[in-house]
Amino acid sequence: MVDKGTLIEFQTDGGARLGVIQRPDGKKNWIASDAQGRHYSIHPRQISFTVPGRTYLAADIPDFEQAAGAYQDPDALELAWELLSPDHRLTNPQELAALIFNQTDPPICYAAHRLLSQDRIFFKQKGDYYEPRPPQQVQEIRHQLEKAAQKQQEVSIFYSKIQQALQGETVVWSGKERTVLEQLEQFVILEQSESRAVSELLQQLERPVTPAAARELLVGLGWWHPHENLALRRSSVPTAFPPSVLEAASMRINDPPTDPDAPWRQDLTALKVYTIDDISTQEIDDGLSWELLPDGRERLWVHIADPGRWLTPGDVLDQEARRRSTSVYLPTGVIPMFPEVLATGPMSLQQGQTCCALSFGVILQPSGEIADFQITASWVRPTYRLTYEDVDELLQLQVAGEGELVHLHRWAERRLAWRLAQGAIQIQMPEAAIKVTGDQVSVQVQHPSPARLLVAEMMILAGEVTARYAQAAGLAMPFRSQPQPELPSEEELLQLPGGPVRICAIRRCLTKSEVSITPGRHASLGLPAYVQATSPIRRYGDLLAHWQLKAHLRGEAPVFSAAELQAILQTVTAATQEATLVERQTNRYWSLEYLRRHSDAVWTALVLRWLREDSDLVLVLLEELGLELGMRVQRAVKLGEQIQVQVTHVDPYKDVIHLREVNF
């Protein structure tokens, strides 16, 4: 039974508050009024303290709270604990008030109640009394509270730094802060359930707990670039070399290992050597020569850089190259297989310098078939470093003094004709070369050209020579083969428009090439056996081929047995496939970003094929850019038809693009 005018403390959803009992409310509840005159229906279980001694009005509550507040000193509670804990004496608010304040006035008793009820260190409630905690427990609780307070302070500093970073200020993140940001990265990269820290961070910043919101935050903080490469981040492709590898590369330049091929290297420095690449290429790994023999025959030379000269199988540089398996070519730059100081330096065929190489000398029959060949470790001195555009111009102008290029190109044409006669399948489609420099994105279309034909045919020729030599010697090699595809019939192809549409139909039928130690026909190349051996600075499989070849040329046992080579190829193939996927996805991202930046442009699109005719989905080629994209058409279109299209929506990060036809 509670009398009218009794001052009580009661619990609500908003916490504890004081109120004065006014009247009964039903059988059990009471109506109480707080200092603001608000009325509450109170169940007896909600009453946490009854102030003894007198009756009150609601208007008395503020003065009562002020009087009690003056005595709510935590230090006084600690003193009481020190007095009570040795005897393990229980206490209640009235006794505590008498003990530490020598008074039991109602406000002081209420102050003692507040100290005890809010305390989490010294006392624990036991019925109507409070029991002092053991000293060891008090010490542990204090330690935990200190840790919590420190954590709260760290969180507060962290959020303060976040606001500073979002405003463009430079901040230095602590180790714990970096851990949270790295968890935020993983949430975006893996697109899986977020950690508690990530969820709390995004909620505290009033942002959705989604990968998109997390990515936006990372970009806003300057932690990520606005165009962070998620494909690369999701892969296991390494982007930096360990210090031990960089140190080894530097040491190799200053102290090269013994060259085991030095006694057998053939001096070919008298030959004019052309290196032909894109202007941005820094790893120069092949060069070409033409030689007129005394008997009137012509010999073609394909010189391949010899990075193995700077390595020992199994050393730290070799292990790192095997782990990477390939250089990765992205619009933003190259992730090399070897440290740049080696790859673009002594490993490359540098103009005007005497370089170690592995040279393939080939004499062809008039038909383009191989008549004779030799492979030798060599020294060469590249004469000219040319771009494809340079060579196209030289061939077109028939520049005097550069007849070697003309001869090389003529033999390349014969080689192509011979391979086509052997069943080779030629796929020539315009390709987009996307470059990102700073914030600028450019797209250039690479069309088939005489120079590109020349280089491609000479590289294929060296690959055929490598395979022939390996087969004759019984060498385990990374042979590349391709199953024979089932192509459309000649009648079916003739019904399609010539050019890209017909090529696209043929391309759909091709199967992936395979790498194994067993030679087999390569259908697209029209060769009975083939080994890639012309890019050992960029492809680890080519380096393996070099080591096998050079050991045999020296009369030594192969560096790798068939079983060892097969095991290595399995890991190399997997790493290479992953790198290829990263390249493809990154190029796709930047092609969509380019189109996003040019969303007002109208493009000429060639309809290549139906993706889903029942859904009006077609594959089109944006001819000005060399990009192939899917789109939905609103009318009947024909294969080979040119239509004008415009971007209506594009999201590079979500890999989404919508095109619509205009002016129809």
Secondary structure, 3 states (H helix, E strand, C coil): CCCCCCEEEEEECCEEEEEEEEEEECCCEEEEECCCCCEEEECHHHEEEECCCCCCCHHHHHHHHHHHHCCCCHHHHHHHHHHHHHHCCCECHHHHHHHHHCCCCHHHHHHHHHHHHHCCCCEEEECCEEEECCHHHHHHHHHHHHHHHHHHHHHHHHHHHHHHHHCCCCCCCCHHHHHHHHHHHHHHHHCCCCCHHHHHHHHHCCCCCCHHHHHHHHHHCCCCCCCCCHHHHHCCCCCCCCHHHHHHHHHHHHCCCCCCCHHHCEECCCCCCEEEECCCCCCCCEEEEEEECCCCCEEEEEEEECHHHHCCCCCHHHHHHHHHCECEEECCEEECCCCHHHHCCCCCCCCCCCEEEEEEEEEECCCCCEEEEEEEEEEECCCEEEEHHHHHHHHHHCCCCCHHHHHHHHHHHHHHHHHHHCCCCCCCCCEEEEEEECCEEEEEEECCCHHHHHHHHHHHHHHHHHHHHHHHHCCCCCEEEECCCCCCCHHHHHCCCCCHHHHHHHHHHCCCCEEECCCCCECCCCECCCECCCCCCCEHHHHHHHHHHHHHHCCCCCCCCHHHHHHHHHHHHHHHHHHHHHHHHHHHHHHHHHHHHCCCCCEEEEEEEEEEHHHCEEEEEECCCCEEEEEECCCCCCCCCEEEEEEEEEECCCCEEEEEECCC
